[in-house]
Amino acid sequence: MLGIDPGIKTTGYGVVERAGPRHRAVALGVIRTPASLAHADRLAALQRDVTALISEHDPEVMAIERLFFNSNVRTAMAVGQASGVALAAAARAGLEVFTYTPPEVKQSVAGVGSAPKSQVQAMVAAILGLAEAPKPPDAADACALAICHINRSGLARALKAAGA
């Protein structure tokens, strides 16, 4: 399961797997694109790096943050473009993609849809059995997306099996 927190400057990623009742971090970190590159070149670099992550870890599914609301149009456009690049890389690799809003992720990981970033980071560390919260926060957010999808897909499978 690959979680992606998209951004043009910094894109967080988290590869998380379920190991019995526990979750385990396989890989986590960020992809950074140099500000010195032209915008199109930054998007191309991001696409290359996301494609490499998919190739290296061979996930079956990608969970990515859905742009929820942003009053800064410039930021919203850049995040949307970064998201599009990651979605294209996933599609090219044949991955099924699921999108979640920040409140959905926070609800799933911290139990409260309005949880502050620090609480989400602490819960990601606890769920993954890490000594400290993943840094930078973009990596923690990507892991939270992966955890959210694992939790929600497990519930959906259980409901389907129960005939609900």
Contacts in CASP RR format, 6 or more apart in sequence:
PFRMAT RR
TARGET T0000
AUTHOR 0000-0000-0000
METHOD contacts of the structure
MODEL  1
MLGIDPGIKTTGYGVVERAGPRHRAVALGVIRTPASLAHADRLAALQRDV
TALISEHDPEVMAIERLFFNSNVRTAMAVGQASGVALAAAARAGLEVFTY
TPPEVKQSVAGVGSAPKSQVQAMVAAILGLAEAPKPPDAADACALAICHI
NRSGLARALKAAGA
1 15 0 8 1.000
1 16 0 8 1.000
1 17 0 8 1.000
1 18 0 8 1.000
1 59 0 8 1.000
1 60 0 8 1.000
1 61 0 8 1.000
1 62 0 8 1.000
1 63 0 8 1.000
1 146 0 8 1.000
1 149 0 8 1.000
1 150 0 8 1.000
2 13 0 8 1.000
2 14 0 8 1.000
2 15 0 8 1.000
2 53 0 8 1.000
2 54 0 8 1.000
2 57 0 8 1.000
2 59 0 8 1.000
2 61 0 8 1.000
2 62 0 8 1.000
2 63 0 8 1.000
2 95 0 8 1.000
2 146 0 8 1.000
3 12 0 8 1.000
3 13 0 8 1.000
3 14 0 8 1.000
3 15 0 8 1.000
3 16 0 8 1.000
3 62 0 8 1.000
3 63 0 8 1.000
3 64 0 8 1.000
3 142 0 8 1.000
3 143 0 8 1.000
3 145 0 8 1.000
3 146 0 8 1.000
3 149 0 8 1.000
4 11 0 8 1.000
4 12 0 8 1.000
4 13 0 8 1.000
4 14 0 8 1.000
4 50 0 8 1.000
4 62 0 8 1.000
4 63 0 8 1.000
4 64 0 8 1.000
4 65 0 8 1.000
4 83 0 8 1.000
4 86 0 8 1.000
4 142 0 8 1.000
4 145 0 8 1.000
5 11 0 8 1.000
5 12 0 8 1.000
5 13 0 8 1.000
5 64 0 8 1.000
5 65 0 8 1.000
5 138 0 8 1.000
5 139 0 8 1.000
5 141 0 8 1.000
5 142 0 8 1.000
5 145 0 8 1.000
6 12 0 8 1.000
6 64 0 8 1.000
6 65 0 8 1.000
6 79 0 8 1.000
6 80 0 8 1.000
6 82 0 8 1.000
6 83 0 8 1.000
6 84 0 8 1.000
6 85 0 8 1.000
6 86 0 8 1.000
7 46 0 8 1.000
7 78 0 8 1.000
7 79 0 8 1.000
7 82 0 8 1.000
7 83 0 8 1.000
7 138 0 8 1.000
8 33 0 8 1.000
8 39 0 8 1.000
8 42 0 8 1.000
8 43 0 8 1.000
8 46 0 8 1.000
8 78 0 8 1.000
8 79 0 8 1.000
8 81 0 8 1.000
8 82 0 8 1.000
9 32 0 8 1.000
9 33 0 8 1.000
9 35 0 8 1.000
9 78 0 8 1.000
10 30 0 8 1.000
10 31 0 8 1.000
10 32 0 8 1.000
10 136 0 8 1.000
10 138 0 8 1.000
11 30 0 8 1.000
11 31 0 8 1.000
11 46 0 8 1.000
11 49 0 8 1.000
11 50 0 8 1.000
11 82 0 8 1.000
11 86 0 8 1.000
11 138 0 8 1.000
11 142 0 8 1.000
12 28 0 8 1.000
12 29 0 8 1.000
12 30 0 8 1.000
12 31 0 8 1.000
12 138 0 8 1.000
12 139 0 8 1.000
12 141 0 8 1.000
12 142 0 8 1.000
13 27 0 8 1.000
13 28 0 8 1.000
13 29 0 8 1.000
13 30 0 8 1.000
13 31 0 8 1.000
13 50 0 8 1.000
13 53 0 8 1.000
13 139 0 8 1.000
13 142 0 8 1.000
14 25 0 8 1.000
14 26 0 8 1.000
14 27 0 8 1.000
14 28 0 8 1.000
14 29 0 8 1.000
14 139 0 8 1.000
14 142 0 8 1.000
14 143 0 8 1.000
14 145 0 8 1.000
14 146 0 8 1.000
15 25 0 8 1.000
15 26 0 8 1.000
15 27 0 8 1.000
15 28 0 8 1.000
15 53 0 8 1.000
15 57 0 8 1.000
15 59 0 8 1.000
15 146 0 8 1.000
16 23 0 8 1.000
16 24 0 8 1.000
16 25 0 8 1.000
16 26 0 8 1.000
16 128 0 8 1.000
16 143 0 8 1.000
16 146 0 8 1.000
16 147 0 8 1.000
16 150 0 8 1.000
17 23 0 8 1.000
17 24 0 8 1.000
17 26 0 8 1.000
18 24 0 8 1.000
18 150 0 8 1.000
22 129 0 8 1.000
23 127 0 8 1.000
23 128 0 8 1.000
23 147 0 8 1.000
23 150 0 8 1.000
24 128 0 8 1.000
25 128 0 8 1.000
25 130 0 8 1.000
25 134 0 8 1.000
25 143 0 8 1.000
26 57 0 8 1.000
27 53 0 8 1.000
27 56 0 8 1.000
27 57 0 8 1.000
28 134 0 8 1.000
28 139 0 8 1.000
28 142 0 8 1.000
28 143 0 8 1.000
29 134 0 8 1.000
29 136 0 8 1.000
29 138 0 8 1.000
29 139 0 8 1.000
29 142 0 8 1.000
30 136 0 8 1.000
30 138 0 8 1.000
30 139 0 8 1.000
31 46 0 8 1.000
31 49 0 8 1.000
31 50 0 8 1.000
31 53 0 8 1.000
33 42 0 8 1.000
33 43 0 8 1.000
33 45 0 8 1.000
33 46 0 8 1.000
34 42 0 8 1.000
34 45 0 8 1.000
37 45 0 8 1.000
43 81 0 8 1.000
43 82 0 8 1.000
43 85 0 8 1.000
46 82 0 8 1.000
46 85 0 8 1.000
46 86 0 8 1.000
47 85 0 8 1.000
47 86 0 8 1.000
47 88 0 8 1.000
47 89 0 8 1.000
50 85 0 8 1.000
50 86 0 8 1.000
50 89 0 8 1.000
50 90 0 8 1.000
51 89 0 8 1.000
51 92 0 8 1.000
51 93 0 8 1.000
54 62 0 8 1.000
54 89 0 8 1.000
54 90 0 8 1.000
54 93 0 8 1.000
54 95 0 8 1.000
55 93 0 8 1.000
59 95 0 8 1.000
60 95 0 8 1.000
60 96 0 8 1.000
61 95 0 8 1.000
61 96 0 8 1.000
61 97 0 8 1.000
61 98 0 8 1.000
61 149 0 8 1.000
61 153 0 8 1.000
62 86 0 8 1.000
62 90 0 8 1.000
62 95 0 8 1.000
62 96 0 8 1.000
62 97 0 8 1.000
62 98 0 8 1.000
63 97 0 8 1.000
63 98 0 8 1.000
63 99 0 8 1.000
63 100 0 8 1.000
63 145 0 8 1.000
63 146 0 8 1.000
63 148 0 8 1.000
63 149 0 8 1.000
64 83 0 8 1.000
64 86 0 8 1.000
64 87 0 8 1.000
64 90 0 8 1.000
64 97 0 8 1.000
64 98 0 8 1.000
64 99 0 8 1.000
64 100 0 8 1.000
64 145 0 8 1.000
65 83 0 8 1.000
65 99 0 8 1.000
65 100 0 8 1.000
65 101 0 8 1.000
65 102 0 8 1.000
65 105 0 8 1.000
65 141 0 8 1.000
65 145 0 8 1.000
66 99 0 8 1.000
66 100 0 8 1.000
66 101 0 8 1.000
67 76 0 8 1.000
67 79 0 8 1.000
67 80 0 8 1.000
67 83 0 8 1.000
68 101 0 8 1.000
68 102 0 8 1.000
68 103 0 8 1.000
70 76 0 8 1.000
70 79 0 8 1.000
87 97 0 8 1.000
90 97 0 8 1.000
91 97 0 8 1.000
98 149 0 8 1.000
98 153 0 8 1.000
100 108 0 8 1.000
100 145 0 8 1.000
100 148 0 8 1.000
100 149 0 8 1.000
100 152 0 8 1.000
103 113 0 8 1.000
103 114 0 8 1.000
104 113 0 8 1.000
104 148 0 8 1.000
105 120 0 8 1.000
105 141 0 8 1.000
105 144 0 8 1.000
105 145 0 8 1.000
105 148 0 8 1.000
106 112 0 8 1.000
106 113 0 8 1.000
106 114 0 8 1.000
106 115 0 8 1.000
106 120 0 8 1.000
106 144 0 8 1.000
107 113 0 8 1.000
108 144 0 8 1.000
108 147 0 8 1.000
108 148 0 8 1.000
108 151 0 8 1.000
108 152 0 8 1.000
109 115 0 8 1.000
109 120 0 8 1.000
109 123 0 8 1.000
109 124 0 8 1.000
109 127 0 8 1.000
109 144 0 8 1.000
109 147 0 8 1.000
109 148 0 8 1.000
109 151 0 8 1.000
110 119 0 8 1.000
110 120 0 8 1.000
110 123 0 8 1.000
112 119 0 8 1.000
115 123 0 8 1.000
117 137 0 8 1.000
117 140 0 8 1.000
117 141 0 8 1.000
120 140 0 8 1.000
120 141 0 8 1.000
120 144 0 8 1.000
121 133 0 8 1.000
121 134 0 8 1.000
121 137 0 8 1.000
121 140 0 8 1.000
122 133 0 8 1.000
123 144 0 8 1.000
124 130 0 8 1.000
124 133 0 8 1.000
124 134 0 8 1.000
124 140 0 8 1.000
124 143 0 8 1.000
124 144 0 8 1.000
124 147 0 8 1.000
125 131 0 8 1.000
125 132 0 8 1.000
125 133 0 8 1.000
125 134 0 8 1.000
125 140 0 8 1.000
127 147 0 8 1.000
128 134 0 8 1.000
128 143 0 8 1.000
128 147 0 8 1.000
133 140 0 8 1.000
134 140 0 8 1.000
134 143 0 8 1.000
END
